[in-house]
Amino acid sequence: MQTDIVISKRSGTLTSAATPLLAAILAADAAGEGAFHPQDVRFYFLLFTNWMGDDHLRPGADLDPTQARRMLGHLAADGLATTAGGRPPTWGLCPGGVVRLVEALTDPRAVRRFEEVLLLASAATLYVDAIAARLSGGDSRRVRQRLDGASILRAERRRLGDALIDMDARRDAGVELAAEAEAGLAAGLTAEGVAQRLTGRRMPYQLHPMRPLPEAIAGLPPSLRDREIGRGASLRSAWLFAPLADDLRARIGILERLERSITRA
């Protein structure tokens, strides 16, 4: 389910904050038992981004109450939320709105930051009962299935595992490429000649369909070509691909530990 049901295409600045935003609307609805204000959505949005460390890592994230009212208006127009009189008026999600927001929040196609995955898994584990309590029958079962913390962690672990396989391969291939490149340059080949010889080999460079490696090397200033084809590959292997692989491996380990703790609980 796409997050366009909540985030207007005109609100591009919020698209990158879809996870805490959707979670904030669901939290406001659950805490208010179906009667909440836009300011409540803003509070939970700021609370969740604070929990993820965004105050330090990505300062400046905020949600204006006017933006919250606009998004709630979109939901109401789609029959997913209702509004009641009062000063200020209150809002509430319809059962169908709860289901739609849960589906959007847990969309397996969505790309989330690691912090967002941890927020989502912990919130799902803690509050699935409160959210599902507002539903019945198949809707309740659907929400419980989607808000399964272990499944959320497991899906992210698989995604990171695929990325780790690729990053390890690029790290190893970079070392081999650098050694072959240096040997080719020492034998008198030009940087373009080395790139041509390496074409089709396993290597970190993955944009061949867009720009083949010989063309990419030839497009560099002469003073950079030899450095790029040799030392560049070696340095990226050690300073970029290897650290990123280590980071992925550490994150996978964290997810595995959390999965075990959920299973024990």
C-alpha positions as CSV (number, residue, x, y, z in Angstrom):
1,M,0.0,0.0,0.0
2,Q,1.5,3.3,-1.0
3,T,1.9,6.1,1.5
4,D,0.2,8.5,-1.0
5,I,-3.0,7.8,1.0
6,V,-1.5,10.0,3.7
7,I,1.2,12.1,2.2
8,S,0.2,14.4,-0.6
9,K,2.5,14.5,-3.6
10,R,2.7,18.2,-2.8
11,S,4.3,17.4,0.5
12,G,7.5,15.9,-0.7
13,T,9.4,17.1,2.3
14,L,7.5,14.6,4.4
15,T,7.9,11.6,2.2
16,S,11.2,10.6,3.7
17,A,9.6,10.7,7.2
18,A,6.7,8.3,6.2
19,T,7.5,5.8,9.0
20,P,7.3,8.1,12.0
21,L,4.5,10.0,10.3
22,L,2.2,7.0,9.8
23,A,3.1,5.7,13.2
24,A,2.2,9.0,14.8
25,I,-1.3,9.1,13.3
26,L,-1.9,5.5,14.5
27,A,-0.5,6.3,17.9
28,A,-2.7,9.4,18.3
29,D,-5.7,7.4,17.3
30,A,-5.0,4.6,19.6
31,A,-4.1,6.8,22.6
32,G,-7.2,9.0,22.0
33,E,-9.4,6.0,21.5
34,G,-10.6,7.4,18.2
35,A,-10.7,11.1,19.2
36,F,-7.5,13.1,18.7
37,H,-6.2,16.5,17.5
38,P,-3.6,17.3,14.9
39,Q,-1.3,18.5,17.7
40,D,-1.4,15.0,19.0
41,V,-0.1,13.7,15.7
42,R,2.7,16.3,15.9
43,F,3.6,15.2,19.4
44,Y,4.0,11.6,18.5
45,F,5.9,12.5,15.4
46,L,8.4,14.5,17.4
47,L,8.5,11.7,20.1
48,F,9.3,9.0,17.6
49,T,11.9,11.0,15.7
50,N,13.5,11.9,19.1
51,W,13.6,8.2,20.0
52,M,15.4,7.5,16.8
53,G,18.1,10.1,17.6
54,D,17.0,12.5,14.8
55,D,17.6,15.5,17.2
56,H,21.3,14.8,16.8
57,L,21.5,12.8,13.5
58,R,19.0,14.6,11.4
59,P,18.0,17.8,13.2
60,G,15.2,20.0,12.0
61,A,12.5,17.3,11.4
62,D,9.1,18.6,12.4
63,L,5.5,18.3,11.5
64,D,3.3,21.5,11.4
65,P,-0.2,21.0,12.8
66,T,-1.5,22.5,9.5
67,Q,0.3,19.7,7.6
68,A,-1.3,17.2,10.0
69,R,-4.8,18.6,9.4
70,R,-4.2,18.5,5.7
71,M,-3.3,14.8,5.8
72,L,-6.2,14.0,8.0
73,G,-8.4,15.8,5.5
74,H,-7.1,13.6,2.8
75,L,-7.9,10.5,4.9
76,A,-11.4,11.8,5.6
77,A,-12.0,12.5,1.8
78,D,-11.1,8.9,1.1
79,G,-13.5,7.6,3.8
80,L,-10.7,6.5,6.1
81,A,-11.2,9.1,8.9
82,T,-13.9,11.1,10.4
83,T,-14.0,14.5,12.2
84,A,-16.3,15.6,15.0
85,G,-17.3,19.1,16.0
86,G,-15.7,21.0,18.8
87,R,-13.1,23.7,19.3
88,P,-10.8,22.5,18.1
89,P,-12.5,19.6,16.2
90,T,-11.3,16.0,16.9
91,W,-10.4,13.4,14.4
92,G,-10.6,9.6,14.4
93,L,-9.6,6.8,12.0
94,C,-12.3,4.5,10.7
95,P,-11.6,0.8,10.9
96,G,-10.7,0.8,7.3
97,G,-8.3,3.7,7.9
98,V,-6.5,1.8,10.6
99,V,-6.0,-1.1,8.3
100,R,-4.9,1.0,5.4
101,L,-2.4,2.9,7.6
102,V,-1.0,-0.3,9.1
103,E,-0.6,-1.7,5.6
104,A,1.2,1.5,4.4
105,L,3.4,1.5,7.6
106,T,4.5,-2.1,7.1
107,D,4.7,-2.1,3.2
108,P,7.5,-4.6,2.4
109,R,8.4,-2.5,-0.6
110,A,9.2,0.6,1.5
111,V,12.9,1.4,2.1
112,R,13.4,2.4,5.7
113,R,16.4,3.6,7.7
114,F,17.7,1.2,10.2
115,E,16.4,3.4,13.1
116,E,13.0,3.3,11.5
117,V,13.0,-0.5,11.4
118,L,13.8,-0.7,15.1
119,L,11.1,1.9,15.9
120,L,8.6,0.0,13.8
121,A,9.4,-3.4,15.3
122,S,9.4,-2.2,18.9
123,A,6.1,-0.1,18.4
124,A,4.4,-3.1,16.7
125,T,5.4,-5.4,19.5
126,L,4.2,-3.1,22.2
127,Y,1.0,-1.7,20.7
128,V,-0.4,-4.2,18.3
129,D,-3.1,-5.1,20.9
130,A,-4.2,-1.5,21.3
131,I,-4.4,-1.0,17.6
132,A,-6.1,-4.3,16.8
133,A,-8.6,-3.8,19.7
134,R,-10.4,-1.1,17.6
135,L,-11.0,-3.7,14.9
136,S,-12.8,-7.0,14.5
137,G,-12.8,-10.2,12.5
138,G,-10.6,-10.3,9.5
139,D,-9.4,-6.7,9.9
140,S,-8.1,-7.5,13.4
141,R,-6.3,-10.6,12.2
142,R,-4.8,-8.7,9.3
143,V,-3.4,-6.0,11.5
144,R,-2.0,-8.5,14.0
145,Q,-0.3,-10.3,11.1
146,R,1.2,-7.1,9.7
147,L,2.3,-5.8,13.1
148,D,4.4,-8.8,14.0
149,G,7.7,-7.5,15.4
150,A,9.7,-10.7,14.6
151,S,8.5,-10.7,11.0
152,I,9.5,-7.1,10.6
153,L,12.9,-7.8,11.9
154,R,13.3,-10.9,9.8
155,A,12.4,-9.2,6.6
156,E,14.9,-6.5,7.2
157,R,17.6,-9.0,8.1
158,R,17.0,-10.8,4.8
159,R,17.3,-7.4,2.9
160,L,20.5,-6.5,4.7
161,G,21.8,-10.0,4.1
162,D,21.4,-9.6,0.3
163,A,23.2,-6.2,0.6
164,L,26.0,-7.8,2.6
165,I,26.6,-10.5,0.0
166,D,27.0,-7.8,-2.7
167,M,29.2,-5.5,-0.5
168,D,31.5,-8.4,0.4
169,A,31.9,-9.3,-3.2
170,R,32.7,-5.7,-4.2
171,R,35.3,-5.5,-1.4
172,D,37.0,-8.7,-2.6
173,A,36.7,-7.8,-6.3
174,G,38.2,-4.4,-5.6
175,V,41.4,-5.9,-4.3
176,E,41.7,-8.2,-7.3
177,L,40.9,-5.4,-9.7
178,A,43.5,-3.2,-8.2
179,A,46.2,-5.8,-8.4
180,E,45.4,-6.6,-12.0
181,A,45.2,-2.9,-12.9
182,E,48.6,-2.2,-11.3
183,A,50.1,-5.1,-13.2
184,G,48.6,-3.9,-16.5
185,L,49.9,-0.4,-16.0
186,A,53.3,-1.7,-15.1
187,A,53.3,-3.7,-18.4
188,G,52.7,-0.5,-20.4
189,L,48.9,-0.6,-20.9
190,T,47.0,2.6,-20.7
191,A,44.3,3.1,-18.2
192,E,41.7,2.7,-21.0
193,G,43.5,-0.5,-22.0
194,V,43.4,-1.9,-18.5
195,A,39.7,-1.0,-18.3
196,Q,39.0,-2.8,-21.5
197,R,40.8,-5.9,-20.3
198,L,38.8,-5.9,-17.1
199,T,35.4,-5.5,-18.9
200,G,33.2,-8.5,-18.1
201,R,35.2,-9.5,-15.1
202,R,33.7,-9.5,-11.6
203,M,34.3,-6.0,-10.2
204,P,32.8,-3.4,-7.9
205,Y,31.8,-1.2,-10.9
206,Q,28.1,-1.9,-11.6
207,L,27.0,0.8,-14.0
208,H,28.1,-0.9,-17.2
209,P,24.7,-0.5,-18.9
210,M,24.7,3.2,-18.3
211,R,28.4,3.8,-19.0
212,P,30.9,1.0,-19.7
213,L,34.1,1.1,-17.6
214,P,36.4,1.9,-20.5
215,E,34.2,4.9,-21.3
216,A,34.0,6.0,-17.7
217,I,37.8,5.9,-17.4
218,A,38.3,7.7,-20.7
219,G,36.0,10.4,-19.5
220,L,38.4,11.3,-16.7
221,P,41.2,13.9,-17.0
222,P,44.5,12.1,-18.0
223,S,46.0,12.9,-14.6
224,L,43.3,10.8,-12.8
225,R,43.0,7.8,-15.1
226,D,45.9,5.7,-13.8
227,R,45.1,6.6,-10.2
228,E,41.4,5.7,-10.6
229,I,41.9,2.3,-12.2
230,G,44.5,1.2,-9.8
231,R,44.8,2.9,-6.4
232,G,41.1,4.1,-6.5
233,A,39.9,0.5,-6.6
234,S,42.2,-0.5,-3.8
235,L,41.3,2.4,-1.6
236,R,37.5,2.0,-2.1
237,S,37.8,-1.6,-1.2
238,A,39.5,-0.8,2.1
239,W,37.8,2.5,3.0
240,L,34.3,2.1,1.6
241,F,33.2,-1.4,0.8
242,A,34.9,-3.1,3.8
243,P,33.5,-0.7,6.4
244,L,30.1,-0.8,4.8
245,A,30.1,-4.6,4.9
246,D,31.2,-4.4,8.6
247,D,28.3,-2.1,9.3
248,L,25.8,-4.4,7.6
249,R,27.2,-7.4,9.4
250,A,26.8,-5.5,12.8
251,R,23.2,-4.5,11.9
252,I,22.3,-8.1,11.0
253,G,23.7,-9.2,14.3
254,I,21.5,-6.7,16.2
255,L,18.4,-7.9,14.3
256,E,19.2,-11.5,15.1
257,R,19.5,-10.7,18.8
258,L,16.2,-8.8,18.8
259,E,14.5,-11.6,17.0
260,R,15.6,-14.1,19.6
261,S,14.5,-11.8,22.4
262,I,11.0,-11.4,20.9
263,T,10.8,-15.2,20.5
264,R,11.7,-15.7,24.1
265,A,9.2,-13.1,25.2
